[in-house]
């Protein structure tokens, strides 16, 4: 463990002064500066290679462990740190805790996400990490390409996060950016669904969404309308995330399985790496899980969920778009509004990244723009 004097990374005098050091990096062009921290040489090189394909990102260094990272930080402060959890000499959580206490920086956890590892990653988010991404698998060209886009997007989103606000809230050619048409074709809702009074709530979120969703769901009573959620997450992570929420909330929360019914007091979270669609059979709403291409650079995609909700639930639905970078969900929310659904966007003041809500608002997709703290009460009101 670092001694306090040994770990002071923001001032050479090591007396507790917290002014960041100026360096030659301050005159670099305005790209997102990244420090990669991982004990595996293969992973470090892979991440460096992935990140340097994006002209908006500059890798300013790589470190083998937290002590090595501290040496880098004394010389130059990055905009974002990618951090492994299991490392020698000091684990990633201890380093994260010290970093957030002394001088918070956006940190993206990059780890192999087993079930056990997912629990640790959730703890990292509680300590202040911005996002979790899965280490890219080697040897699969498609996976590497898809990972490259997602990793770079995540890094750029993290650079825009106000870490203190987040904590308080608790040139390779890339694949084309596909729309929801790649998974579900656009159709007008049928009149049959108008006969039911059962409400369905569809929610989409990305960067900052794990804590926003926790806050939202904790405020809901046990008899809330059925809820389906797409949170941009890697595989293995959503099950642990759902389990954690289930212990904290009065509503029941689980990772969705194909064919699960959407019922009062139950919340279904889309599994990482699978699209989730809302379907209907008679008066019963249920979910369908599908593989397929990335939509709006994501799988699961909010646009896919929202389009299917517009088709099969129409005006019986409530659509909510929360914090996140990019525009996934904006067009889908507009389709929900046009189908008669109530639509809500989280406001800028309470969003960690005001990307997805902002794009929805620009399209005129949100009937209401609301602070995070008032959305649950509105859902309860609309549901009754």
Secondary structure, DSSP 8 states (H G I E B T S, - for coil): ---HHHH--S-TT-SS-------GGGGS-S-EEEEEE-S-HHHHHHHHHHHHTSTTEEEEEEESSHHHHHHHHHH---SEEEE-SS-SSS-HHHHHHHHHHHS--EEEEEE---HHHHHHHHHHHHHT--EEEE---SS-HHHHHHHHHHHHHHHHHHHT--HHHHHHH----------GGGTS------GGGGG----EEEEEE-TTHHHHHHHHHHTS-TT--EEEEEE---TTHHHHHHHHHHHH-SSEEEE--TT-B--TTEEEE--TTSEEEEEEETTEEEEEEE----BTTBSS-HHHHHHHHHHHTGGGEEEEE-SBSS-TTHHHHHHHHHTT-EEEEE-TTT-SSBSHHHHHHHTT--SEEE-HHHHHHHHHHHH-
